[in-house]
Each structure stands twice: as structure tokens, then as C-alpha cells.
């Protein structure tokens, strides 16, 4: 053994003896490797960092803006503390922004550079300006690149000894049989990594699916059909998502946020893929569950998904609620086509009300929407449009600005 290694062991052992003698509580980091556990316990002792004890410590404790800022600032240092650990597993974390005034932004490490050609399940590379900093708004996630320069997102999703529903959902969806199902439009779990009391999932980074330009009616209708198929798939496997929102949809492309709006060329049906993300409030029910018998009383921030709080009758069926949440958000991005596809109005009216005893199920909604898609004439399917958003009462928002052509590197869909 080298002199340096012996010196390190002696130093660490001495510190343990000192703190044990003084009866000072030591937070021992538990890892599969005893040597790594010793090293990381020593690193934590030297850092004076109060590292999380529970999963709740990785999230906002209040929703007061000033408190959230302080909590986010603290949690950022949990991630930076873990940088060497994930580097040893092949993931290079984004770093702090060099400008201290921009403390809530992170930038890619100098190495490796972003991959020029990344195959599925990683995102396509879009030729763009230099990557802009990423804001850290969600304390449980961090951005990184693997050693090939492919972009990933790392999220802490569970305690080791207290498996969360989010972990159970990921495990079920990424079981080989379900992962190979073509209806499984959910984000990949590339791997799970344990550190101390926590389980992290590594996922390919895909950006939001709702913003880039739809160049034809068929592109937008296909987009909607994917989500209906996804929820039919989830429900057939006794999973509810309960959080369908624009920011929880993803497309296999990475682009600067300011370059996203009105971009063309990203939705070629031979290249584009969509994936549902964020299973933080999802539930994986037992596989023998009778869906019709289920009831819940959990509040679900209905109003931010355009469902009035006072319209919800408790207890409610979570699968009916899941369909209503999906439909309420989806019609915002699709129903403005009603002048071209008149069947859209009756369709959304048949799925958006969870209290309706005749509400279509997810599988019925998917089948009905597929009929509508299959019935489009070639002229309508290929039509362009200048509408963008539908609001209750039939209010339609038009697109602003001119389309922007984007250049995408040739992807591999293997």
C-alpha cells in the first residue's frame, strides 16, 4: 500500500477516534463499498454540511417565496457535494454559474462536450447557439452529461428503506415487458443509483413537448393521440399519473428555451418521440386492482389544470380524475382546431368531466380519438393553422411571430 493511502487511512481513523471519544454524533454515509463509505463520511464531516436525512429534506418545506429561495439555495449544495460521487459513476454534473449573482443557474462542465449524435433513448442534438445556463427550480433534480456527452437528468425519488410510489411506478414502467411495449411513451429509467439513504434515477434529458411548432393538423393530432395512448397504457397497468401538464411532457430534442417557440422541423413523424415525465404524485396500484372500485380524497390542485376546485365531488375515482386532468390540459393545445375538425368539441366534452357517469375511460378515449384521426381527409390532415391555444368559452389565441427553421443533426432511432 502506498504511503499516501496509509496516511489517508490514518488521518480518517484518527478523526473517527477523536469524534467518538468526544461522543460527538457522526453522520455515517452508508455505501456498498466500506472504503467509499469511510471516505464520504469523512468528506461530510469536513464539509459541515447538514446532509438530508429524509426525502422531505430534498424539497421545499413551505411555499413562501423567500423561504423557497433559501431552501433552494441550501439544496443546491447537497447536489454539489455529490458531484464527485456521480462523476465516479460516469456522470459529469452541471456546475455553478461563474457569476455569483446568478446563484440559481448552472452550466455544463467544460468536459465532455455535448454529444453531436445521440441515439434513442437520448435526445436529438439541435444545432444551436452555445448552451444557455439552466435555472434550478426543482430541488430534486440536477442536470448532467455522461462520458459520451449525452444529456441526462438525475432525480432523487425515494429513500432506500421506504420505497415511494414514484420508485414503484418507475420500476413497473421499466420492467422489460412493459418497456418494450410500443404504447409505453414514458421516460426511460437508464439506471438507479444509491447514495446513503436515497435512490436516484438517471433519465435521458428531453425538453418540453408542447412549445415547438406544429406544422400541420396531422402533427398536432398525432401529438394528442400519443398522450391518450399513454394514459390508456398506464391505466391498463393500474397506474395513475395525476399530474398531466405541459411541463410534464417531453420530446426527444434539446434546445435553448428562447429558441423553442415557433421552431419548425422538430416534429417529423419519422424522428420525433414523446414521453411522459414526472411521476412524483403518481400511484402504482396492485395489478389485480378493480379500477371501478377505487376512491380517493387527496386534493390535487385542480384549478391549475383548468378544473374548478368546487366541481370535484369527493371521494373521487383516481382513474376518472386522471382522464379528466389529461383532457382538460390537452384540449388547451388541441381544441382550437375545432373549426377544421368539428369532432373535437364533442370528444373533449365526453372526457373532461370526472363526475360524468358516462365519461369515456382512457382506452375508450384513445380508441375514439384514433377514429377521428383516421377519418381526417388528406387535405385537412396536411393543413396548416395559425391558432395556438383554446380557452373555455371558445376563446382562441393565435400564434405570434414568424416560424423559425431549425437544423437537426441526423438522429439514430435504434
N, C-alpha and C positions, 0 to 999 in steps of 0.2 A: 504494500500500500504506500502511496506517495506521501511525502512529508506534508503537502498541502491538505490532503484528505485527512490525515491523522490530526493535524492542527484544527481542522474544521470540526471533527468529531469531539475533540477535547473541549473546544470552545462551547459547542452546543451542550455537551454533557455538563460542563461547569455551570452554565446558565440554568439548566434544569435543577441541579443540586441546590443552587443559590435560591431559586424561587420556591422550591419545595421546602427548603429549610425555613424560609421566612413565612411559609404557609400562605403564600400568595396563590390565588386561583389561576391556573394556567388553562387557557383555551386550547385544547389539543385538536389539531386538524387531523381528521381521520381519512386516510387514503389507503388504497390496496397495498401500496408499497410502504413498508415500515420506514425505509430511509426517506422517501418523499414526505411521509407524514412528519418525520422529525424536522426535515428542512423547512416545511411550510409552517409548522408550529413555531419554529424559530423566527421565520420571516414575519409572522403575525405579531409575535412578541416585540420585535424590533420596530414594527410599523406604528404601534399604538393605535391601530385601527380597531374599532368595535365591529367586528365582522358579524354578519347576520346569524342569528340563532334559529329563526323560523322563516318560512316563506313569506310571511307578512312583512318581514323586515326589508324585503325587496320591493315593496310597493308603497304608494302614498298612504299615509295614515289619516290624513284629513284632505279636504278639498278646498281649503283656504289657499288662495294663490300664493301668498307669502310663505306659508308653511310648505306648500308643494315645491316651491323653488329651493328651499333649504334641504328638503328631503331628497330632491333630485340631485342636488349638489353632493350630498353625502353618499348616495348610492353610486354615483359616478366613480367614487374612489374604491368601492367594492370591486367594480369591474377592472379598474386599472391595476388593482392589487393582483387580480387573477391573470393578467396579461402573460407573465412568464409560464404559468401553468398551461394555458391554452396554446401558447407557442410551442411547447414541448409536445403537444398533440397535433401540431400541423396547422394551427390557425393563428394568423397574424392580426391582432386587434387593430381597429382604428385607434388613433392617438388623440390626445387633447389638441385642440386648436392652439397654434403658437401664440395667438393673441389672447392674453389673459382676460380681456374684457368679453371674449366670446367663449366663456367657460362652458356654455351649454351646447357647443358644437364639437364634433370630432371629425378627423380627416384620416384618409388611408395612410398606412405606414409607407415609407419610401420603397420598401420591397415586400412582396413581389408586386410588379405592375399588374394592372387589371388584364385578365386573360382576353385575348383577341377573338378566340374561337372556343366557346364553351358549349358542350353538347348537353342535351336534356339529361337530367332534370335541372341543370343550371340555366340561367337566363341567357338570352342572346345578347351579344355586345352591339351597342349602337354607337357609331362614330359620333362624337360629341365634343364639346369643349372639355377642358380639364375638369375632373370631378369636383363638384361643389361640396363644402362641408355638410355633414349630416347633423341635424338637430337631434338631441337626445330628449325625447318627450315621453318615452315609455320606459320606465326604470328597469323592467325585467328583461329588456333586450339590448343587444350590442351588435355592432357590425364588425365584420372581419373578412379576410381573404384566406383561402387555403394556399398551400405552397405552389399551386398551379395558377394562382391569381384569380381564381373563381370566387365570386362574391357570395358570402353566406351571412345568415343571421343566427345569432346564438341567443337562446331564451332559457331562463331558469323557470322550470314548470312544476317542480314537485320537491318535496322532502323525501329522502330515501326511505324513511320508516313510516311515512304517511302518504302513500300514493294518492295523488289528486285525480279528479275526474279528467283534467286536461291530459295527464300522462296516460290514463286508461284509454282515452279517445285516440291519442297518437298511436298507442300500441295496437289498438284494434284496426285502425285505418292502414297501418303499415305492416300488418300481417301479410305475408307473401300472397295469399289467395286474394285478399281484398285489394292489395296494391296493384296487382296485375289486372284488376277489373277495369275495363275502359271507361266505366262510369265514375270511377274514383278521381274526381277533379279536386283533390285536396293536396296541400303542400307536402312534399316529401319530408320524412324524418331521416336525414342522412346518417345520423348516429346519436346515441345518448352518451353523455359524459358525466361521471360522478365527481363531485368535489365536496369533501366533508359531508355535510348533511343534505346536500342538494343534488338534483338531477337536472342537467342542462340538455336541451335538444338543439342539434345543429341542423339548420334548414337552408336550402338554396335561397338566395335573396332574389325575389321577383318584386317589381314595383306595381303600383295601383293599376287595376284593370279598367277603370271607368273613365279615365280622362282623355286618353289619346283618341284621335279622330276615327269615327265610323264613316267609311266612305260610301256605304250603300245600305239599303234596308236589310239585305240578307246578312250583312256583317253584324248589325245590331240585333237582329232576330236570333242569329246563331249564338251570340253572346248571352242573350236571355235564356235560350234553350239549355245552355251548359249549366246554368245555376239551377234550373228546375230539375235537370237530370241529377245534379249533385245532391240536391236535397231528397230526391226520390231514393237515391243510393244510400244516403245517410239513414233515412228512416227505415229502409228495408233491413238495415243492420242495427236498428234500435239506438241510433244516435241522434240527439238534437243539438243544433248549433246555437240557436237563440241569440245570435249577435250578427245577423247579416247587415252589413253596412258597406258603403263604397270602400272605406279604408281596409276592410277585411276581404277584399277581392284582390287577386294578383294576376299579373300577366308575365310571361317569360321574356321580359326585357328590363334592362336597367338604363335609366335616362335621368338627366338632371331635371328636378321638379319644374324649373322655369321653361324647359324645353318640351315638356309633355303636352301642354294644351295645344290642340289643333294639329298635332303631328299626324301625318299620313304615312302609309306604308308599313304599319306595325301589325295589322290585323289580317294579313294574308292567311286564308284558312289552311294552307299547307305548312305554315310556320308557327302560327300563334297557338298558344295553350293558355288556359286559365286555371287558377287554383284558389280554393277557399282557404283562408288562413285564420289564425287567432281562435283557438278553442278554449279560451280562458274561462268561459262560463258554460261550456258545452257539457253534456251528460251522456255517458255510455251506459244505457240501461242493460240489465241482463238479457241475453239473447232470446230467452223464452218469454219476454215481456209481451203482454197483450196491450197494444198501443191504446186501444179504445178505453181501457180501464184506468189509465193514468190521470192523475190530477196533481197540480202544484199551486202554491200560493206565493211563490217568490216574485217580488217586484222586478221589473225588467227594463226600466227606463223607456217605456213605450213611446213617450212623446217625441224623443229624438229620432224615432223611426216612423214618425207621422201617424201614430196611433194614439188617439186621446186617452189619457190615463183613466178617465171616468167611463170609458167604453168597455173596459176589461171586467168581465164577471169572474170572481174568484169562487172556488178554486177553478183553474182552467186546465185544459189538456195541453201539455207542452208541445206535442206534435202539431196540433191545430194552431197553436201560437207560433210555432216555427214557420209554418206555411204563410201565416198572415204577415209576419215580420219580413219574410222574403218578398212577398208580393207587394207590400207597402213600399219598400225601398226600390224594388225592381221597376215598378210602374213609373217611378220618378224619372227613370232613364229610358223607358221604352214607350210609354203610353202616348207620348207626343206624336207617334206615328199613326195614331188612330184615324186620321184623315186618309191615309194611304192603306191602312189595314184595319178596317172597321171592327173586325172580330176582337181587337184588343180590349175595347171597353168592357163588353160582356165577360171576357175571360178574367180580367183583373177583379171585376165585381164579384166573380164566383169564388175567389180565393182570399180576398183581403180581410174578410170578417171572420175572426176566430169563433164568434158566438153563433154563427150561422150553422144550423144543424146539417145543411146541405153543402157546406164548404167542401170543395174538392180536396182530396188528400194529395200529398206530394206526388205520388205515382200517377194519379188521375190528372193532376195539373200538367205534369210533364207530357203525358200522352195527348192531352187536348192541345197544348201549345205546339207540339210536333205536327199535329194535324194542320194547324194554322200555317206553320212554316212550309209544310209540304204542299199546301194549297195556293201558295203565292205564285202569281204569274211571273214569267221571266222579266217582263217589263217592270213590275213593281219591285221584285227582288233586286234588280240592278239599279233601282232609282237612288239618286242622292237626295238629301234633305238639308234644310237649314235650321231645323228645330233641335233643341238640346234637352230641355228639362220640362216635365209635366208637373203641375201642381193641382191640388184638389180644387174643384170648381172649373176645371178645364183650362186653367191658366198655363200658357206655354211660353217658355223662354227660348229665344233664338240664340244661335251661335254668334260670337263676336270675333272679329279678326279674320284674317285670311288663312287658309290651310298652309301648313309648312311641310315640305317634303323632307323626309329623314332618310339617311343611308344606313342600312343594316348590313352587317357582315353576314356572309352566308353561314347559316347555322347547320348543325348536325342534329337530326331528330332521332338518332339511335337511342 
